[in-house]
């Protein structure tokens, strides 16, 4: 590790903040983000542009009401639920109270 980075790393480790933002003339120019509670997979996905586009497309479809239930998918593809008890519970949970 370069010696020049050691003070920055010590600062970031000592910081109580999850994110430290560096500014130049009050404009944000860089940030250190704590990885203490982040696993590698989450970090990789959060910076993957293709994955982020997939998530945004899915959110837009949900907002537009273009969804399909699990039961409809099972019917469409001729799949029976792997666990019938779980399937029945899922149906009960989704019912409206009377």
Residue pairs with C-beta under 8 A, 6 or more apart in sequence:
1 9
8 32
11 20
12 20
12 32
12 34
15 32
15 34
17 34
18 33
18 34
18 36
19 31
19 32
19 33
19 34
20 31
20 32
21 28
21 30
21 31
22 28
22 29
22 30
22 31
22 32
23 29
35 43
45 51
46 52
61 67
68 76
70 90
71 91
73 79
74 80
74 81
81 87
